[in-house]
Amino acid sequence: MNQALKEKLSAILGMNLKKDYTSVSYAIMRHGEILAADSLGTQGGEEKKPADTNCTYNVASVSKIYCTVAVMQLVEQGKLNLDEPIVTYLPRFKMLDDRYRQITLRHCLSHSSGLPGTQWKHFSASDVSHDTYYEEVYDYMAHSYLKAAPGEYSVYCNDGFTLAEMAVAAVSGMSYAQYCKDYITEPIGAHSSRLSPVRNTEYPLVQEGKKPHELLFIQGGAGYTTTMSDLCLFGNQFLTDSSILTKESKGEMAKHQGVSFLPGDTRSTGFGLGWDNVDMKDKDYDLGEGVLQKGGNSFQFTTQFIIIPKYDAVLAISETHDCGIDVPETILRLFATAMLETEGVNIYTQYQPVPQELKEQFEGTYLVPSAVLNAHLYGAVLNVTRDSTRGDSEGIHKNLKWNGKVFEGENDTRISFQEHEGQKFMILDLRGKVAPFAMQAPRNLPPVSQAWKDRIGKKYVLCSTSPWDLIPCELMTGFIINPLPDHEGILVASCSGRSDSGVYGLFEGSFTPVDDQKGTGFLRTPANGSRDLITPCFEMKDGAEHCVMASYTFRDAESLPEYQGEGFTGAYDPHTLNRVYRFDKTLETLPEVPENHRLMVLDEDMVTCYDSLMGGEYKKQDKGYLILV
């Protein structure tokens, strides 16, 4: 595996993930070898162990390809016939509609059976040890009508693959899960790829957030869990001579088998046997002919599985739904980047690789008054991320593509770059409204003094609000001084704020020192790009360091007294600083708040968790700060 490529692709993938995602995993195989593979995030659950490439994901409907392979193996042995009515193999199968006797395995595997669609009862479950599923299937079918005559048209259908699964079990004399293990996954060395009844517990199963592990009784249509590398190993069977399937069977699966009565319907006619599409096209990528594609979507996971003969490549990706990415586009973009990085081949059809000189000149850190941004240029793509000095990262402009002049994105968004008097600016064109957006962080500034180094990492807590000031409900309740990563001489006041704030949340203002006590904002971006700059001014007062900044006064948190149950005294005085305390053990009760006074509780990150001005219920805090106004 190409380690440098893996790190680059994983970084690109990370730019697109939601803040509190659980996990995503991908693998890219070329010429039978894994080019890059990784798993990001955690395994979910209470422990949130880090995910790795041995973790398995529920690939849901990708399981239909395994089911089709099982059927084709038995066709090769003469035990099944694609065009024989399925009642031949399942004599107990019956429906309210007599046309069910016409349903063949080919109908089932090409989504043209006319069956209702999905048996939802026990589709997924937390325990599969009590298996009466096939009895339930027979009962469900016996109480159902067909939606259409078999072969009339194709519409996506799980039920057909359930019947195909049952036919495999019937004629093989084995459980379907055991059959697939013995004759498909184990022979090719895909030891993680199993169905729920025979799951290999040496490979941890990811669960989305705190949801229970998702196990499935439905197996032919959706039951597999696997690593992405083992999914690629399975996919490679369709590109090479295979020990588990003949060339003729693979060819039959890859034919257009779908049916439609509407002219121009390429979706329905694109079905193969098992495959969603046997000649997938994408307007942004040159993938060649005969691309095989299968997607999967369960209650926790979304998966994409693509085989590209032109490049002898297999692509696999699976995410928990809380990742929030466009799964098909993401894996194709990672593959396009891999092709450029490893072979210099551009598979984009409409876009050009970012010129190296543009990348060298404009990639890097940009600043707006409230945040630190980074412009990432790779392949033909620009991503802009918001990267806090506290370690959080979020994509704000995603996957804009270089057309030779500007980067184009969704919703008529364009981004370009300009240089003026040695300073570089990011320009945002949003639906024809053009404005400078951010300024690139300058380099080669003088290093900060020891006085400023001593402030790095310290907490400063708000001590000058009023009983009526709404702003601290949202932000500016405290700040930490952090250095701007990889930029000498620039500091960031990282101001705490509520993540559900409708304005900023975490406000991070950059500045440079003027002397040991004062700093100043330095951005000079027109339009909105240099509004709300900060000027932190530090001074010693009553033996504690204070800072006046953005119209508020803050105090060094280390100097705060420990709360001992003090209450309010006297009337509110706008000329007197608030009384602020720290607490390191559970704050069980709060003092009574007199009229025209206010009480605020901050957590240990200095974020408001209770404010008497806003009302609501106080939830006990174990550690934090108390402000008496």
C-alpha positions as CSV (number, residue, x, y, z in Angstrom):
1,M,0.0,0.0,0.0
2,N,1.1,3.5,-0.8
3,Q,1.4,5.1,2.7
4,A,1.8,8.7,1.4
5,L,-1.2,8.3,-0.9
6,K,-3.3,6.9,1.9
7,E,-2.5,9.8,4.2
8,K,-3.4,12.3,1.5
9,L,-6.7,10.6,0.5
10,S,-7.7,10.2,4.2
11,A,-7.0,13.9,4.8
12,I,-9.1,14.8,1.8
13,L,-11.9,12.5,3.1
14,G,-11.7,14.1,6.5
15,M,-12.4,17.6,5.1
16,N,-15.9,16.5,4.1
17,L,-17.1,14.8,7.3
18,K,-19.6,16.2,9.8
19,K,-18.2,17.2,13.2
20,D,-19.5,14.3,15.3
21,Y,-19.4,11.5,12.7
22,T,-18.8,7.9,13.8
23,S,-16.8,6.3,11.0
24,V,-16.1,5.9,7.3
25,S,-13.8,3.4,5.6
26,Y,-12.5,3.1,2.0
27,A,-10.3,1.0,-0.1
28,I,-8.9,1.4,-3.7
29,M,-7.5,-1.6,-5.5
30,R,-5.6,-1.6,-8.8
31,H,-4.2,-4.6,-10.6
32,G,-5.2,-6.8,-7.7
33,E,-3.3,-4.8,-5.1
34,I,-4.6,-2.4,-2.5
35,L,-3.4,1.1,-3.5
36,A,-4.8,2.9,-0.4
37,A,-7.2,1.9,2.4
38,D,-8.1,3.5,5.7
39,S,-10.8,3.8,8.3
40,L,-11.5,7.1,10.0
41,G,-13.4,7.8,13.2
42,T,-14.4,5.3,15.9
43,Q,-16.2,2.0,16.2
44,G,-19.1,3.7,17.9
45,G,-20.8,2.6,21.1
46,E,-20.0,3.9,24.5
47,E,-16.3,3.1,24.3
48,K,-15.7,4.8,20.9
49,K,-12.6,2.8,20.2
50,P,-10.7,4.1,17.1
51,A,-11.7,2.5,13.9
52,D,-9.1,0.7,11.8
53,T,-9.0,-1.2,8.5
54,N,-9.9,-4.5,10.3
55,C,-13.3,-3.0,11.2
56,T,-16.3,-4.2,9.3
57,Y,-19.3,-2.2,8.0
58,N,-22.8,-3.3,7.0
59,V,-22.7,-3.0,3.2
60,A,-26.4,-3.7,3.0
61,S,-27.6,-4.1,-0.6
62,V,-24.1,-4.8,-1.9
63,S,-24.9,-8.2,-0.5
64,K,-27.0,-8.8,-3.6
65,I,-23.8,-9.3,-5.7
66,Y,-22.8,-12.1,-3.3
67,C,-26.2,-13.6,-3.6
68,T,-26.1,-13.5,-7.4
69,V,-22.7,-15.2,-7.3
70,A,-24.1,-18.0,-5.2
71,V,-27.0,-18.4,-7.7
72,M,-24.6,-18.5,-10.7
73,Q,-22.4,-21.0,-9.0
74,L,-25.3,-23.4,-8.7
75,V,-26.4,-22.6,-12.2
76,E,-22.9,-23.7,-13.4
77,Q,-23.5,-26.9,-11.4
78,G,-26.9,-27.5,-13.0
79,K,-28.7,-27.3,-9.7
80,L,-30.5,-24.0,-10.5
81,N,-31.8,-22.5,-13.8
82,L,-32.2,-18.8,-14.2
83,D,-35.3,-19.2,-16.3
84,E,-37.1,-21.9,-14.3
85,P,-40.0,-20.8,-12.1
86,I,-38.8,-20.3,-8.6
87,V,-41.6,-22.5,-7.2
88,T,-39.7,-25.4,-8.6
89,Y,-37.1,-24.9,-5.9
90,L,-39.5,-23.4,-3.2
91,P,-42.7,-25.4,-3.5
92,R,-44.1,-23.8,-0.3
93,F,-43.9,-20.4,-1.9
94,K,-47.3,-19.0,-2.8
95,M,-49.0,-15.6,-3.1
96,L,-52.5,-14.1,-3.4
97,D,-51.8,-13.4,-7.0
98,D,-51.5,-16.5,-9.2
99,R,-48.9,-14.9,-11.5
100,Y,-46.3,-15.7,-8.8
101,R,-45.9,-19.1,-10.5
102,Q,-44.2,-17.3,-13.4
103,I,-41.5,-15.7,-11.3
104,T,-38.0,-17.0,-12.3
105,L,-34.6,-16.4,-10.7
106,R,-33.7,-14.1,-13.5
107,H,-36.7,-12.0,-12.6
108,C,-35.6,-12.0,-9.0
109,L,-32.0,-11.0,-9.8
110,S,-32.9,-8.3,-12.3
111,H,-35.6,-6.6,-10.1
112,S,-38.3,-7.5,-12.6
113,S,-40.2,-10.1,-10.5
114,G,-43.2,-7.8,-9.6
115,L,-42.8,-8.7,-5.9
116,P,-43.9,-6.1,-3.4
117,G,-40.5,-4.9,-2.4
118,T,-39.3,-5.4,1.2
119,Q,-40.3,-7.6,4.1
120,W,-39.6,-5.1,6.9
121,K,-40.2,-7.4,9.9
122,H,-36.8,-8.6,11.1
123,F,-35.1,-6.9,8.2
124,S,-32.5,-5.8,10.8
125,A,-32.3,-6.9,14.4
126,S,-30.0,-6.7,17.4
127,D,-30.0,-10.6,17.8
128,V,-30.1,-13.2,15.0
129,S,-29.8,-16.3,17.1
130,H,-33.6,-17.0,17.1
131,D,-34.2,-17.6,13.4
132,T,-37.7,-18.2,12.1
133,Y,-37.2,-15.8,9.2
134,Y,-38.0,-18.1,6.4
135,E,-41.3,-19.0,8.0
136,E,-42.1,-15.3,8.2
137,V,-41.1,-14.9,4.6
138,Y,-43.6,-17.6,3.4
139,D,-46.3,-16.0,5.5
140,Y,-45.6,-12.5,4.2
141,M,-45.7,-13.7,0.6
142,A,-48.9,-15.7,1.2
143,H,-50.5,-12.4,2.2
144,S,-49.2,-10.3,-0.7
145,Y,-50.1,-9.5,-4.3
146,L,-47.7,-8.7,-7.1
147,K,-47.3,-5.1,-8.3
148,A,-46.9,-6.2,-11.9
149,A,-46.6,-9.3,-14.1
150,P,-43.2,-10.9,-13.8
151,G,-40.9,-9.4,-16.5
152,E,-43.1,-6.4,-17.1
153,Y,-40.7,-3.8,-15.7
154,S,-37.8,-3.6,-13.3
155,V,-38.2,-1.8,-10.0
156,Y,-35.7,-2.1,-7.1
157,C,-36.8,-5.1,-5.0
158,N,-35.3,-6.8,-1.9
159,D,-37.9,-9.6,-1.9
160,G,-36.5,-11.2,-5.1
161,F,-33.1,-11.7,-3.5
162,T,-34.7,-13.2,-0.4
163,L,-36.3,-15.8,-2.6
164,A,-33.0,-16.3,-4.4
165,E,-31.3,-16.8,-1.1
166,M,-33.9,-19.4,-0.1
167,A,-33.4,-21.2,-3.4
168,V,-29.6,-21.4,-2.8
169,A,-30.2,-22.9,0.7
170,A,-32.8,-25.3,-0.6
171,V,-30.8,-26.8,-3.4
172,S,-27.4,-26.8,-1.6
173,G,-28.7,-28.4,1.6
174,M,-26.9,-25.8,3.6
175,S,-27.7,-22.6,5.4
176,Y,-27.3,-19.7,3.1
177,A,-24.8,-18.0,5.4
178,Q,-22.6,-21.1,5.6
179,Y,-22.8,-21.7,1.9
180,C,-21.5,-18.2,1.1
181,K,-18.7,-18.5,3.7
182,D,-17.6,-21.9,2.4
183,Y,-17.9,-21.3,-1.4
184,I,-17.5,-17.5,-1.9
185,T,-15.6,-15.5,0.8
186,E,-13.3,-18.1,2.4
187,P,-11.9,-19.5,-0.9
188,I,-10.8,-15.9,-1.9
189,G,-9.3,-15.1,1.5
190,A,-12.0,-12.5,2.4
191,H,-12.1,-13.6,6.0
192,S,-14.0,-10.6,7.3
193,S,-16.8,-10.9,4.8
194,R,-19.6,-12.7,6.5
195,L,-23.4,-12.8,7.0
196,S,-24.8,-12.1,10.4
197,P,-25.3,-15.8,11.5
198,V,-21.6,-16.6,10.9
199,R,-20.1,-13.2,11.6
200,N,-16.3,-13.3,12.2
201,T,-15.9,-11.6,15.6
202,E,-12.2,-11.1,15.0
203,Y,-13.2,-8.2,12.9
204,P,-15.1,-5.5,14.9
205,L,-18.4,-4.4,13.6
206,V,-18.9,-0.6,13.6
207,Q,-22.1,0.8,15.0
208,E,-23.4,4.3,14.3
209,G,-23.1,6.4,17.4
210,K,-24.8,4.7,20.4
211,K,-27.2,2.6,18.3
212,P,-27.0,-1.2,18.8
213,H,-25.0,-3.3,16.3
214,E,-27.0,-3.7,13.2
215,L,-27.5,-7.4,12.4
216,L,-29.7,-8.6,9.6
217,F,-32.0,-11.6,9.0
218,I,-32.3,-10.6,5.4
219,Q,-29.2,-12.0,3.8
220,G,-29.5,-12.4,0.1
221,G,-30.6,-8.7,-0.2
222,A,-28.7,-7.0,2.5
223,G,-26.9,-9.1,5.1
224,Y,-23.1,-8.8,4.6
225,T,-20.6,-7.1,6.9
226,T,-17.0,-6.7,5.6
227,T,-13.9,-4.7,5.6
228,M,-13.4,-2.5,2.5
229,S,-10.2,-4.3,1.6
230,D,-12.0,-7.6,1.5
231,L,-14.9,-6.1,-0.5
232,C,-12.2,-5.0,-3.0
233,L,-10.9,-8.6,-3.0
234,F,-14.3,-9.8,-3.9
235,G,-14.7,-7.2,-6.6
236,N,-11.4,-8.2,-8.2
237,Q,-13.0,-11.6,-9.0
238,F,-14.9,-9.7,-11.8
239,L,-11.6,-8.4,-13.3
240,T,-9.5,-11.6,-13.3
241,D,-9.8,-15.3,-13.8
242,S,-11.6,-16.4,-10.6
243,S,-11.8,-19.6,-8.7
244,I,-15.4,-18.9,-7.6
245,L,-17.1,-17.9,-10.8
246,T,-16.6,-18.6,-14.5
247,K,-16.1,-15.9,-17.2
248,E,-19.5,-16.9,-18.7
249,S,-21.3,-16.3,-15.4
250,K,-19.7,-12.9,-14.9
251,G,-20.7,-12.0,-18.4
252,E,-24.3,-13.0,-17.8
253,M,-24.4,-10.8,-14.7
254,A,-22.9,-7.9,-16.6
255,K,-25.5,-7.9,-19.3
256,H,-28.3,-5.3,-19.4
257,Q,-31.1,-7.3,-17.8
258,G,-33.5,-4.5,-16.6
259,V,-36.8,-3.8,-18.3
260,S,-38.9,-0.6,-18.7
261,F,-41.9,0.4,-20.7
262,L,-40.9,4.1,-20.7
263,P,-38.5,5.3,-23.5
264,G,-35.3,6.9,-22.2
265,D,-35.4,5.1,-18.9
266,T,-31.8,4.2,-18.5
267,R,-32.0,3.6,-14.7
268,S,-34.3,0.5,-15.0
269,T,-32.6,-0.9,-18.1
270,G,-29.2,-0.5,-16.4
271,F,-29.8,-3.3,-14.0
272,G,-27.8,-6.4,-14.5
273,L,-28.1,-9.5,-12.4
274,G,-27.5,-8.1,-9.0
275,W,-25.8,-5.0,-10.3
276,D,-27.5,-1.6,-10.0
277,N,-25.8,-0.5,-13.2
278,V,-23.7,-2.5,-15.7
279,D,-22.4,0.5,-17.6
280,M,-22.2,3.3,-15.1
281,K,-21.4,6.8,-16.4
282,D,-20.5,10.0,-14.5
283,K,-20.4,13.4,-16.2
284,D,-17.4,14.5,-14.2
285,Y,-15.2,11.4,-14.7
286,D,-13.9,9.3,-17.7
287,L,-14.5,5.8,-16.4
288,G,-14.6,3.9,-19.7
289,E,-17.1,1.2,-20.7
290,G,-18.7,-1.6,-18.7
291,V,-18.3,-0.1,-15.2
292,L,-20.2,-2.2,-12.7
293,Q,-21.8,-0.4,-9.8
294,K,-23.7,-1.4,-6.7
295,G,-24.8,0.7,-3.8
296,G,-26.1,-0.2,-0.4
297,N,-28.1,1.6,2.3
298,S,-29.2,0.3,5.7
299,F,-30.5,2.1,8.7
300,Q,-26.9,2.9,9.8
301,F,-24.7,2.7,6.7
302,T,-24.3,3.8,3.1
303,T,-21.9,1.9,0.8
304,Q,-20.7,2.2,-2.7
305,F,-18.9,-0.6,-4.7
306,I,-17.6,0.1,-8.1
307,I,-15.6,-2.0,-10.6
308,I,-13.8,-0.1,-13.4
309,P,-12.4,-2.4,-16.1
310,K,-10.6,0.5,-18.0
311,Y,-8.3,1.0,-15.0
312,D,-8.4,-2.5,-13.6
313,A,-9.7,-0.9,-10.4
314,V,-12.1,-1.7,-7.6
315,L,-13.4,1.0,-5.3
316,A,-15.2,0.5,-2.0
317,I,-16.4,2.9,0.6
318,S,-18.9,2.7,3.5
319,E,-19.9,5.3,6.0
320,T,-22.2,5.6,9.0
321,H,-25.0,8.0,8.1
322,D,-23.8,10.7,10.5
323,C,-20.8,11.3,8.2
324,G,-23.0,13.2,5.9
325,I,-20.9,12.8,2.7
326,D,-21.9,12.2,-0.9
327,V,-20.7,8.6,-1.0
328,P,-20.5,7.8,-4.8
329,E,-18.9,11.2,-5.6
330,T,-16.4,10.9,-2.7
331,I,-15.0,7.6,-3.7
332,L,-14.7,8.7,-7.4
333,R,-12.9,11.9,-6.3
334,L,-10.5,9.9,-4.2
335,F,-9.8,7.6,-7.1
336,A,-9.3,10.5,-9.5
337,T,-6.8,12.0,-7.0
338,A,-5.0,8.6,-6.7
339,M,-4.7,8.4,-10.5
340,L,-3.2,11.8,-10.7
341,E,-0.8,11.2,-7.8
342,T,0.4,7.8,-8.9
343,E,0.3,7.9,-12.6
344,G,-0.3,11.5,-13.7
345,V,-3.5,10.4,-15.4
346,N,-6.5,12.9,-15.3
347,I,-9.8,11.1,-15.4
348,Y,-11.9,14.3,-14.9
349,T,-13.9,15.0,-18.1
350,Q,-14.8,18.7,-17.6
351,Y,-12.0,19.9,-15.3
352,Q,-8.3,20.3,-15.3
353,P,-5.7,19.5,-12.6
354,V,-4.8,22.4,-10.5
355,P,-1.6,24.0,-11.9
356,Q,1.4,23.4,-9.6
357,E,2.2,27.1,-9.6
358,L,-1.3,28.0,-8.5
359,K,-1.1,25.4,-5.7
360,E,2.3,26.6,-4.5
361,Q,1.1,30.3,-4.5
362,F,-2.3,30.1,-3.0
363,E,-2.7,26.9,-0.9
364,G,-2.5,27.4,2.8
365,T,-3.9,29.2,5.8
366,Y,-6.4,32.1,5.3
367,L,-7.9,34.3,8.0
368,V,-11.3,35.9,8.5
369,P,-12.1,38.0,11.6
370,S,-13.7,35.1,13.4
371,A,-12.0,32.0,12.1
372,V,-8.9,30.2,10.7
373,L,-9.5,28.7,7.3
374,N,-7.3,26.5,5.1
375,A,-7.4,26.2,1.3
376,H,-6.6,22.7,0.2
377,L,-5.8,22.2,-3.5
378,Y,-5.5,18.7,-4.9
379,G,-6.2,17.0,-8.1
380,A,-8.7,19.3,-9.8
381,V,-10.4,20.2,-6.5
382,L,-10.4,23.0,-3.9
383,N,-11.7,22.4,-0.4
384,V,-11.9,25.2,2.2
385,T,-12.0,24.1,5.8
386,R,-12.5,25.9,9.0
387,D,-9.8,24.6,11.4
388,S,-10.0,25.8,15.0
389,T,-6.8,26.1,17.1
390,R,-8.6,23.8,19.5
391,G,-8.4,20.9,17.0
392,D,-11.9,20.9,15.4
393,S,-12.2,20.9,11.6
394,E,-15.2,21.5,9.3
395,G,-15.5,21.8,5.6
396,I,-17.2,25.1,4.6
397,H,-16.7,25.1,0.8
398,K,-16.5,21.6,-0.5
399,N,-15.2,20.0,-3.7
400,L,-15.0,23.0,-6.1
401,K,-13.4,22.0,-9.3
402,W,-10.9,23.9,-11.4
403,N,-12.2,24.9,-14.9
404,G,-8.9,26.7,-15.9
405,K,-10.0,30.1,-14.6
406,V,-11.9,29.6,-11.3
407,F,-13.0,26.8,-9.0
408,E,-16.7,25.9,-9.6
409,G,-19.0,24.4,-6.9
410,E,-22.6,23.8,-6.3
411,N,-25.3,26.5,-6.0
412,D,-23.5,28.7,-8.5
413,T,-20.5,29.2,-6.2
414,R,-17.1,30.1,-7.6
415,I,-13.8,30.8,-5.8
416,S,-10.7,32.4,-7.2
417,F,-7.5,34.0,-5.7
418,Q,-5.9,37.4,-6.2
419,E,-2.6,39.0,-5.0
420,H,-2.3,42.6,-4.1
421,E,0.9,44.3,-2.8
422,G,2.3,41.0,-1.6
423,Q,-0.9,40.0,0.2
424,K,-3.1,37.1,-1.1
425,F,-6.9,37.0,-1.0
426,M,-9.6,34.4,-1.5
427,I,-12.4,35.8,-3.7
428,L,-15.9,34.3,-3.3
429,D,-18.4,34.6,-6.2
430,L,-21.8,33.5,-4.9
431,R,-24.5,33.6,-7.6
432,G,-22.8,36.6,-9.3
433,K,-22.1,38.5,-6.1
434,V,-18.3,38.8,-5.9
435,A,-16.5,39.7,-2.6
436,P,-13.1,39.3,-1.1
437,F,-13.6,36.6,1.5
438,A,-10.3,35.9,3.4
439,M,-6.7,37.0,3.5
440,Q,-3.8,34.5,3.4
441,A,-1.9,34.5,6.7
442,P,1.4,36.3,6.3
443,R,4.7,34.6,7.0
444,N,8.1,35.7,8.2
445,L,6.7,37.9,11.1
446,P,8.9,38.4,14.1
447,P,8.6,35.7,16.8
448,V,6.4,36.6,19.8
449,S,8.0,37.6,23.1
450,Q,8.3,35.5,26.2
451,A,5.4,37.5,27.8
452,W,3.1,36.3,25.0
453,K,4.5,32.8,25.1
454,D,3.6,32.6,28.8
455,R,0.0,33.4,27.9
456,I,-0.4,30.6,25.4
457,G,-2.8,28.0,26.6
458,K,-4.1,30.0,29.5
459,K,-7.8,30.5,30.1
460,Y,-9.3,34.0,30.6
461,V,-12.9,34.2,31.9
462,L,-15.5,36.9,31.3
463,C,-15.9,39.3,34.3
464,S,-17.7,42.4,32.9
465,T,-21.1,41.5,31.6
466,S,-24.4,43.1,32.8
467,P,-27.8,41.6,33.9
468,W,-29.2,42.4,30.5
469,D,-26.4,41.6,28.0
470,L,-27.5,38.8,25.7
471,I,-24.2,38.3,23.9
472,P,-22.6,36.1,26.6
473,C,-25.4,33.7,26.3
474,E,-23.9,32.8,23.0
475,L,-20.2,33.7,22.9
476,M,-17.3,35.7,24.4
477,T,-17.6,34.0,27.8
478,G,-13.9,33.3,27.9
479,F,-10.9,32.8,25.6
480,I,-7.6,30.9,25.2
481,I,-4.5,32.3,23.5
482,N,-3.2,29.9,20.9
483,P,-0.5,30.2,18.3
484,L,-1.6,30.0,14.7
485,P,-0.1,26.7,13.5
486,D,3.0,27.0,11.3
487,H,2.9,30.8,11.3
488,E,5.4,32.5,13.4
489,G,4.3,35.8,15.1
490,I,0.5,35.3,14.8
491,L,-1.6,34.5,17.8
492,V,-5.3,33.6,18.0
493,A,-7.8,34.5,20.7
494,S,-10.0,31.4,20.7
495,C,-13.2,32.7,22.3
496,S,-15.7,30.2,23.8
497,G,-19.2,30.1,22.5
498,R,-22.2,27.8,22.3
499,S,-22.1,25.5,19.3
500,D,-25.8,26.1,18.7
501,S,-25.2,29.9,18.4
502,G,-26.8,31.3,15.2
503,V,-23.8,33.5,14.6
504,Y,-20.4,32.3,15.5
505,G,-20.2,29.5,18.0
506,L,-16.4,29.4,18.4
507,F,-15.0,32.9,17.6
508,E,-11.3,32.9,16.8
509,G,-9.8,36.3,16.2
510,S,-6.2,36.5,15.0
511,F,-3.8,39.3,16.0
512,T,-0.1,40.2,16.2
513,P,1.6,41.6,19.3
514,V,2.3,45.4,19.4
515,D,4.3,45.1,22.6
516,D,4.3,42.8,25.6
517,Q,0.8,44.0,26.8
518,K,-1.1,44.8,23.6
519,G,-2.0,43.1,20.3
520,T,-3.9,44.1,17.2
521,G,-5.8,42.6,14.4
522,F,-4.1,43.0,11.0
523,L,-6.5,41.8,8.3
524,R,-7.2,44.2,5.5
525,T,-9.7,42.4,3.4
526,P,-12.4,44.6,1.8
527,A,-16.2,43.9,2.1
528,N,-16.7,41.8,5.2
529,G,-13.3,40.2,5.4
530,S,-11.8,42.4,8.0
531,R,-14.7,43.5,10.2
532,D,-14.8,42.9,14.0
533,L,-11.0,42.8,14.5
534,I,-9.8,42.5,18.1
535,T,-7.3,44.4,20.2
536,P,-6.4,42.4,23.3
537,C,-4.9,44.7,26.0
538,F,-3.5,43.0,29.1
539,E,-2.8,44.6,32.5
540,M,-2.3,43.5,36.1
541,K,-5.2,44.5,38.5
542,D,-5.5,43.5,42.1
543,G,-2.8,40.9,41.7
544,A,-4.5,39.1,38.7
545,E,-3.9,39.5,35.0
546,H,-6.9,41.0,33.1
547,C,-7.5,41.5,29.5
548,V,-9.8,44.1,27.8
549,M,-10.9,42.9,24.4
550,A,-13.9,43.3,22.1
551,S,-15.5,45.6,24.7
552,Y,-15.3,43.0,27.5
553,T,-12.9,42.4,30.4
554,F,-11.6,39.0,31.1
555,R,-9.6,37.6,34.0
556,D,-6.9,34.9,34.2
557,A,-8.8,31.7,35.3
558,E,-5.9,30.5,37.4
559,S,-6.3,33.5,39.6
560,L,-10.0,33.0,40.3
561,P,-11.0,32.0,43.9
562,E,-12.7,28.7,44.5
563,Y,-16.4,29.0,45.0
564,Q,-17.5,28.4,48.7
565,G,-21.2,29.1,48.5
566,E,-21.0,32.9,48.2
567,G,-24.2,34.8,47.2
568,F,-25.0,38.2,45.8
569,T,-24.2,41.4,47.7
570,G,-25.4,44.9,46.9
571,A,-26.9,46.4,43.8
572,Y,-25.5,45.9,40.3
573,D,-22.8,48.4,39.6
574,P,-21.7,48.8,35.9
575,H,-18.4,50.2,37.1
576,T,-17.4,47.1,39.1
577,L,-16.3,43.8,37.6
578,N,-18.4,40.8,38.1
579,R,-17.5,38.3,40.9
580,V,-16.2,35.2,39.2
581,Y,-15.3,31.8,40.8
582,R,-14.0,28.5,39.7
583,F,-15.4,25.2,41.0
584,D,-13.7,21.7,40.8
585,K,-16.5,19.6,42.4
586,T,-20.1,19.2,41.6
587,L,-22.0,22.5,41.9
588,E,-25.2,21.1,43.5
589,T,-27.3,24.2,44.0
590,L,-27.1,27.9,42.9
591,P,-27.6,31.0,45.1
592,E,-30.8,32.9,44.8
593,V,-30.7,35.6,42.1
594,P,-32.1,39.0,43.2
595,E,-33.9,41.3,40.8
596,N,-31.6,43.1,38.4
597,H,-28.9,40.6,39.0
598,R,-27.7,37.6,37.0
599,L,-26.0,34.2,37.5
600,M,-24.1,32.4,34.8
601,V,-22.5,28.9,35.0
602,L,-19.8,28.0,32.5
603,D,-18.4,24.5,31.9
604,E,-14.7,23.9,32.0
605,D,-14.3,25.1,28.4
606,M,-15.9,28.4,29.5
607,V,-19.1,27.7,27.5
608,T,-22.4,28.9,29.0
609,C,-24.4,26.0,30.3
610,Y,-26.8,27.9,32.5
611,D,-27.8,31.6,32.4
612,S,-30.5,33.0,34.7
613,L,-31.3,35.7,32.2
614,M,-32.4,32.9,29.8
615,G,-34.1,30.8,32.4
616,G,-34.5,27.1,32.0
617,E,-33.3,24.2,34.3
618,Y,-29.9,24.1,35.8
619,K,-28.1,20.8,35.2
620,K,-25.4,20.0,37.7
621,Q,-21.9,20.8,36.6
622,D,-18.8,19.0,38.0
623,K,-16.3,21.5,37.0
624,G,-16.3,25.1,35.6
625,Y,-16.9,28.7,36.5
626,L,-19.6,30.7,38.2
627,I,-20.3,34.4,37.4
628,L,-22.3,36.6,39.8
629,V,-23.5,39.7,38.0
